[in-house]
């Protein structure tokens, strides 16, 4: 018994030998949060020559948002990326109740290993003005004059706001399709893909 106890004591005094650390593998490293992990992209709702627009969801809040990514249908992806970068910059400047709020921006890599700029903005509930007018036509009716004047007057609000900025901004693509009629907020001006910032007195566009 004494011999067993002595052996145990000697073992207790022996230095501990730890196994050598193995190589660090990808799953051991915390993944950096990106725009793709923050949002889940859903259905495609619009497509143009330079951008695709999707309905998306912010994972943390389940808020519905608009996901707009650069698209090279007619131009090189570098041109589309620059256009969307410009739009990101503009939306961070032109804060207004009748303009969708900027939420986030980032980059993704497509299946061709090309980088695409992404803009995430507020989702505006409602149909566009073109659809609103067509609905009246289907009912063999017309948009009342007072309502038409109200919409036009309200659409001028963000235009006046942008024109009064130290560096004026012009939308350059104002049409019924780019005006969403929100049931409570009224008309909201969308799609700043062709908008341009012009230094006062330095350019005419």
The 8 nearest C-alpha neighbors of each residue, nearest first, counted from 0:
[[1, 3, 2, 4, 5, 6, 7, 8],
 [0, 2, 4, 3, 5, 6, 7, 8],
 [1, 3, 5, 0, 4, 6, 7, 8],
 [4, 2, 0, 6, 1, 5, 7, 8],
 [3, 5, 7, 1, 6, 2, 8, 0],
 [6, 4, 8, 2, 7, 3, 1, 9],
 [7, 5, 9, 3, 4, 8, 10, 2],
 [6, 8, 10, 4, 5, 9, 11, 3],
 [9, 7, 11, 5, 10, 6, 4, 12],
 [8, 10, 6, 12, 11, 7, 5, 13],
 [11, 9, 7, 13, 12, 8, 6, 14],
 [10, 12, 8, 9, 13, 7, 14, 6],
 [11, 13, 9, 10, 14, 8, 7, 15],
 [12, 14, 10, 11, 15, 9, 8, 16],
 [15, 13, 16, 12, 11, 10, 17, 9],
 [14, 16, 17, 13, 12, 11, 10, 18],
 [15, 17, 14, 18, 13, 19, 20, 10],
 [16, 18, 15, 19, 20, 14, 21, 13],
 [19, 17, 20, 16, 21, 15, 22, 14],
 [18, 20, 21, 17, 16, 22, 23, 15],
 [21, 19, 18, 22, 23, 17, 24, 16],
 [22, 20, 19, 23, 18, 24, 27, 17],
 [21, 23, 24, 20, 19, 25, 27, 26],
 [24, 22, 27, 21, 25, 28, 26, 20],
 [23, 25, 27, 26, 22, 28, 21, 29],
 [24, 26, 27, 28, 23, 29, 30, 22],
 [25, 27, 28, 24, 29, 30, 23, 22],
 [28, 26, 25, 24, 23, 29, 30, 22],
 [27, 29, 26, 25, 30, 24, 23, 31],
 [30, 28, 31, 27, 26, 25, 32, 24],
 [29, 31, 28, 32, 26, 25, 33, 27],
 [30, 32, 33, 29, 36, 28, 34, 35],
 [31, 33, 36, 30, 34, 37, 35, 29],
 [34, 32, 35, 36, 31, 37, 105, 106],
 [33, 35, 37, 36, 105, 38, 32, 104],
 [36, 34, 33, 38, 37, 39, 107, 32],
 [37, 35, 33, 34, 38, 32, 39, 58],
 [36, 38, 34, 35, 58, 57, 33, 39],
 [39, 37, 57, 35, 56, 58, 36, 34],
 [38, 40, 56, 55, 57, 41, 58, 35],
 [41, 39, 55, 38, 54, 56, 53, 42],
 [42, 40, 55, 54, 53, 39, 43, 56],
 [41, 43, 53, 54, 44, 40, 55, 52],
 [42, 44, 53, 45, 52, 54, 41, 51],
 [43, 45, 53, 52, 42, 54, 46, 51],
 [46, 44, 52, 43, 51, 47, 53, 50],
 [45, 47, 51, 52, 50, 48, 44, 43],
 [48, 46, 50, 49, 51, 45, 72, 70],
 [47, 49, 72, 73, 50, 71, 70, 46],
 [50, 48, 70, 79, 47, 71, 69, 72],
 [51, 49, 70, 69, 47, 68, 46, 48],
 [50, 52, 46, 68, 67, 45, 70, 47],
 [51, 53, 67, 45, 66, 44, 43, 46],
 [54, 52, 43, 66, 44, 42, 65, 55],
 [53, 55, 65, 41, 42, 66, 64, 40],
 [56, 54, 40, 41, 64, 39, 63, 65],
 [57, 55, 63, 39, 38, 62, 61, 64],
 [56, 58, 38, 61, 62, 59, 60, 37],
 [57, 59, 61, 38, 60, 37, 56, 39],
 [58, 60, 57, 61, 37, 62, 38, 56],
 [59, 61, 62, 58, 57, 56, 63, 38],
 [62, 60, 57, 58, 56, 59, 63, 38],
 [61, 63, 60, 57, 56, 64, 58, 59],
 [64, 62, 56, 55, 122, 61, 57, 54],
 [65, 63, 122, 121, 55, 56, 120, 54],
 [64, 66, 54, 122, 120, 119, 55, 53],
 [65, 67, 119, 53, 52, 55, 118, 54],
 [68, 66, 52, 118, 117, 51, 119, 53],
 [69, 67, 117, 51, 50, 116, 118, 70],
 [68, 70, 50, 79, 115, 80, 116, 49],
 [71, 69, 50, 49, 72, 51, 79, 68],
 [72, 70, 76, 74, 75, 49, 73, 79],
 [71, 73, 48, 70, 74, 49, 47, 75],
 [72, 74, 48, 71, 75, 49, 70, 76],
 [73, 75, 71, 72, 78, 76, 79, 49],
 [76, 74, 77, 78, 71, 79, 73, 72],
 [75, 77, 71, 79, 78, 80, 74, 70],
 [76, 78, 80, 75, 79, 81, 74, 71],
 [79, 77, 81, 76, 80, 75, 82, 74],
 [80, 78, 76, 82, 49, 69, 81, 77],
 [79, 81, 77, 83, 116, 78, 82, 69],
 [80, 82, 84, 78, 83, 79, 85, 77],
 [83, 81, 79, 85, 84, 80, 78, 86],
 [82, 84, 86, 80, 85, 81, 87, 79],
 [85, 83, 81, 87, 86, 82, 80, 88],
 [86, 84, 88, 82, 83, 87, 89, 81],
 [85, 87, 83, 89, 88, 84, 192, 191],
 [86, 88, 84, 90, 85, 89, 83, 118],
 [89, 87, 85, 91, 86, 90, 84, 92],
 [88, 90, 86, 92, 91, 87, 93, 85],
 [91, 89, 93, 92, 87, 88, 101, 86],
 [90, 92, 88, 89, 93, 101, 87, 94],
 [91, 93, 89, 90, 94, 88, 87, 161],
 [94, 92, 90, 91, 89, 95, 161, 98],
 [93, 95, 92, 91, 90, 98, 100, 96],
 [94, 96, 98, 97, 93, 157, 99, 160],
 [97, 95, 98, 94, 99, 187, 157, 100],
 [98, 96, 187, 95, 188, 157, 99, 186],
 [97, 99, 95, 188, 96, 187, 100, 189],
 [100, 98, 121, 120, 101, 189, 97, 123],
 [101, 99, 121, 120, 102, 98, 94, 90],
 [100, 102, 120, 90, 91, 103, 121, 99],
 [103, 101, 120, 119, 100, 121, 104, 118],
 [104, 102, 119, 118, 101, 120, 105, 34],
 [103, 105, 118, 117, 119, 87, 34, 106],
 [106, 104, 117, 34, 116, 118, 107, 103],
 [105, 107, 116, 115, 117, 114, 108, 104],
 [106, 108, 115, 114, 109, 116, 105, 117],
 [107, 109, 114, 113, 112, 115, 110, 106],
 [110, 108, 112, 111, 113, 107, 114, 115],
 [109, 111, 112, 108, 113, 114, 107, 115],
 [110, 112, 109, 113, 108, 114, 115, 107],
 [113, 111, 109, 110, 108, 114, 107, 115],
 [114, 112, 108, 111, 109, 115, 110, 76],
 [113, 115, 108, 107, 106, 109, 112, 116],
 [116, 114, 107, 69, 106, 108, 80, 117],
 [115, 117, 106, 80, 69, 68, 105, 83],
 [118, 116, 68, 105, 104, 67, 106, 115],
 [117, 119, 104, 67, 66, 103, 68, 87],
 [120, 118, 66, 103, 102, 65, 104, 67],
 [121, 119, 101, 102, 65, 100, 64, 99],
 [120, 122, 100, 64, 99, 65, 123, 101],
 [121, 123, 64, 65, 63, 124, 120, 99],
 [124, 122, 121, 125, 181, 99, 179, 187],
 [123, 125, 181, 122, 126, 182, 179, 180],
 [124, 126, 181, 180, 179, 182, 123, 127],
 [127, 125, 179, 180, 130, 128, 131, 124],
 [126, 128, 179, 178, 130, 176, 129, 180],
 [127, 129, 175, 131, 130, 178, 179, 176],
 [130, 128, 175, 132, 131, 176, 127, 133],
 [129, 131, 133, 128, 127, 132, 134, 126],
 [132, 130, 128, 134, 129, 133, 127, 126],
 [131, 133, 135, 129, 134, 130, 128, 142],
 [134, 132, 136, 130, 135, 131, 137, 129],
 [133, 135, 137, 131, 136, 132, 130, 138],
 [134, 136, 140, 138, 132, 133, 141, 137],
 [137, 135, 139, 133, 138, 140, 134, 141],
 [138, 136, 134, 139, 135, 133, 140, 132],
 [137, 139, 135, 136, 140, 134, 141, 133],
 [140, 138, 136, 137, 135, 141, 134, 133],
 [139, 141, 135, 136, 138, 142, 137, 134],
 [142, 140, 135, 143, 136, 139, 132, 138],
 [141, 143, 135, 144, 132, 147, 146, 140],
 [144, 142, 146, 145, 141, 147, 148, 140],
 [145, 143, 147, 146, 148, 142, 141, 149],
 [144, 146, 148, 147, 143, 149, 142, 150],
 [147, 145, 149, 143, 144, 148, 150, 142],
 [146, 148, 144, 150, 149, 145, 151, 143],
 [149, 147, 145, 151, 146, 150, 152, 144],
 [148, 150, 146, 152, 147, 151, 145, 153],
 [151, 149, 153, 147, 152, 148, 154, 146],
 [152, 150, 154, 148, 153, 149, 147, 155],
 [151, 153, 149, 155, 150, 154, 148, 156],
 [152, 154, 150, 155, 156, 151, 149, 186],
 [155, 153, 151, 156, 152, 150, 186, 157],
 [154, 156, 158, 152, 153, 157, 159, 151],
 [155, 157, 159, 153, 154, 158, 160, 152],
 [158, 156, 160, 159, 155, 97, 161, 154],
 [159, 157, 155, 161, 160, 156, 162, 154],
 [160, 158, 162, 156, 157, 161, 155, 163],
 [159, 161, 157, 163, 158, 162, 156, 164],
 [162, 160, 168, 158, 163, 164, 159, 167],
 [161, 163, 167, 159, 160, 164, 168, 158],
 [162, 164, 160, 161, 167, 159, 165, 166],
 [163, 165, 167, 166, 161, 162, 160, 168],
 [166, 164, 167, 163, 199, 198, 162, 161],
 [165, 167, 198, 164, 197, 199, 196, 168],
 [168, 166, 162, 164, 197, 161, 196, 165],
 [169, 167, 196, 161, 195, 162, 197, 166],
 [168, 170, 195, 194, 171, 196, 167, 162],
 [169, 171, 194, 172, 191, 173, 193, 195],
 [172, 170, 194, 169, 193, 173, 195, 191],
 [173, 171, 170, 174, 193, 194, 177, 191],
 [172, 174, 171, 177, 170, 175, 178, 188],
 [173, 175, 176, 177, 172, 178, 129, 128],
 [176, 174, 128, 129, 178, 177, 127, 173],
 [175, 177, 129, 127, 174, 178, 128, 179],
 [178, 176, 189, 175, 174, 188, 190, 173],
 [177, 179, 188, 175, 127, 187, 128, 176],
 [180, 178, 127, 187, 186, 126, 128, 181],
 [181, 179, 186, 185, 125, 127, 126, 128],
 [180, 182, 185, 125, 184, 183, 124, 186],
 [183, 181, 185, 184, 180, 125, 124, 186],
 [184, 182, 181, 185, 180, 186, 124, 125],
 [185, 183, 181, 182, 186, 187, 180, 97],
 [184, 186, 181, 180, 183, 182, 187, 150],
 [187, 185, 180, 179, 181, 178, 150, 154],
 [188, 186, 97, 179, 178, 98, 180, 189],
 [187, 189, 178, 98, 97, 177, 179, 186],
 [190, 188, 177, 178, 191, 187, 98, 99],
 [191, 189, 192, 177, 188, 193, 172, 194],
 [190, 192, 194, 193, 86, 170, 189, 172],
 [191, 193, 190, 194, 86, 82, 83, 85],
 [194, 192, 191, 171, 172, 195, 170, 190],
 [195, 193, 170, 191, 169, 171, 192, 168],
 [196, 194, 169, 168, 197, 193, 170, 171],
 [195, 197, 168, 167, 166, 169, 198, 194],
 [198, 196, 167, 166, 168, 199, 195, 202],
 [197, 199, 166, 201, 200, 167, 196, 202],
 [200, 198, 201, 166, 197, 167, 202, 165],
 [199, 201, 202, 198, 203, 197, 166, 167],
 [202, 200, 198, 199, 197, 203, 204, 166],
 [203, 201, 200, 197, 204, 198, 199, 196],
 [202, 204, 201, 197, 200, 199, 198, 195],
 [203, 202, 197, 195, 169, 171, 196, 201]]
